[in-house]
Amino acid sequence: MQRLWIIALITFIILAHIAMWTSDMPRDLALKLTLINATGWGVILGGVWLVGRWAAAHARRDAE
């Protein structure tokens, strides 16, 4: 179920970027905002992924 939420979140992020690029916003501004937004989401989702791996490693260690 958790994977479904991540896929939905990534889909909405991509759709938001597409909507921004198809608007009448200047292309240089759209590029800057896309890079800032993608970097921010990359940091957030990367942190979530790393914490999940850390928690799984500790759960395996505790199970042994």
ABEGO torsion letter per residue (X at the ends): XAAAAAAAAAAAAAAAAAAAAABABBAAAAAAAAAAAAAAAAAAAAAAAAAAAAAAAAAAAAAX
